Amino acid sequence: MFKYFMILSLIMVLIITVCKKEKSILNPDSGYRKLTLKTGKSIYTWQQSEGNKLIVIQGELENHSKNTYYSRVGDFYGGSEYILFAGNSAGRLERLNISDNKWYESELLGMAIEGSEFIPIEPLKSYAINATLYIDNYKEETGKYRLRIDYYNSTEGVEEIVPFSDYSNIFEIRSE
């Protein structure tokens, strides 16, 4: 009887160990999984443009749930066909720090000149996204990055609550 108990215990430990989800750079925390965020490429390179270098990241945001969510992003006062990720919005860029394997917010995103406002992210709908990264000519930042979107169930009382967050695929930024 004791043998069976030991064998059963060993099997349980093995099942728990195998089923445990690892958080690594290959399998990052993917957020709440209410929204899917995908970039158009897996590798981007800096391009020269009027005294600066830039990268334009385009992709898609999809709400695959049955709920409407709200995010404070740029939409050019409702006149754009895409959602703008900008430094002054809830559409963010994060960079992986390889020394501690943690994600940190990057300062490379441009600012939305018209500002940002809450827009509805409607259920079962897809949206084109755009994120433009800028850097001066004297340096180029490279590494592994991802986009993050913060969002809420409503626009009321958002100052007091922690937003939901979802993340894009990981992509690489390289020199020219």
C-alpha positions, 0 to 999 in steps of 0.5 A: 500500500505504501508503494502505491502511495509513493508512486502516486505522489511521484506522479502528482509531482511530475504532473505539477512540474510539467504543467507549470507555466514558465515566464521567460523571454520566449514565453512572456506574460501575455496579459489578460488575453482579452485583446490580441495585438500583432505587429506586421513584422518580427524585425525592424531597422532604423530608417533615415528621415529628415534629421532623425531616424525612425521606425514605423510599426504597423499591425493589428489589434483585435478584441476577440471577447464579447465585451467593449473595452476602452483605451486612451490612445490616439485616433486623430479626433476620430478621423483615423483608420488606425489606432495610434500608439504614442508616448502620451497614451495607453499604447506603449512600447516596452524593451527587454532588459537582458541583464534582469530579463524584465520589460521596461517602458521605452521612450522611443514612441513619438507623441500624439500631437492631437493628444489621446482620448478614450476610444471604444474597442468593440467586441469581435472587431479588428483595428489597424495600429500604428506606432512611430519610433524616433531617435536622433542620428547619433545613436540607435537603440536595438534589442527585443521589444513589444507593444503593450495596450492598457484598457478598462471596462469603462471610462469612469473612475479609471484613475483609481483602478489598475488597467488590464494590459495585453502585449504584442508578439516580441519583435527585434529592432536592429541597426541599418 
